[in-house]
Every structure is written in C-alpha cells, then in structure tokens.
C-alpha cells in the first residue's frame, strides 16, 4: 500500500484511522477516569486503504494504492 499527497509527492506522513484497545480505569458507572496504569495498547485493525488518509501538514486527501 502506498499513499501519495496530490499537492506534494514529497509529503510522507498521513493521518488515518487505526483501531486499538487499551485498559481503562473507570468509576462505578463505567465512566472513563484514566488509562489504567501499565495498560498496553493492542492493535485490532491497522490502517486500511479504504480509510480516508490526509496529509498531516497540508490536509490534502491522499491517494492510496494497494
């Protein structure tokens, strides 16, 4: 998979979605308090080419090829 910025082919850093899990410390209602001490994030789904990818600086939507 390759992402390219339509404004500048030198741009190499993009913002897109990845799904991760983490352990939370919650209150008695299940409301978030903070990330649990010692919690380690685990990747559930890595970025996918069908996601929206935008260049981190100029905000242009990237072209993503598989």
HUTACOR-V630473 format. One record per residue. N is the residue number from 1. NEAR is the number of other C-alpha atoms within 12 Angstrom. Layout:
N&NEAR, N&NEAR
//
This chain:
1&11, 2&18, 3&30, 4&25, 5&26, 6&19, 7&17, 8&18, 9&15, 10&14, 11&23, 12&21, 13&22, 14&27, 15&23, 16&23, 17&18, 18&19, 19&15, 20&15, 21&16, 22&18, 23&17, 24&18, 25&17, 26&13, 27&11, 28&8, 29&8, 30&10, 31&11, 32&14, 33&14, 34&15, 35&16, 36&16, 37&12, 38&11, 39&14, 40&13, 41&17, 42&13, 43&13, 44&13, 45&15, 46&15, 47&22, 48&20, 49&22, 50&17, 51&21, 52&20, 53&29, 54&26, 55&26, 56&17, 57&17, 58&19, 59&19, 60&22, 61&24, 62&30, 63&25, 64&22, 65&14, 66&11
//
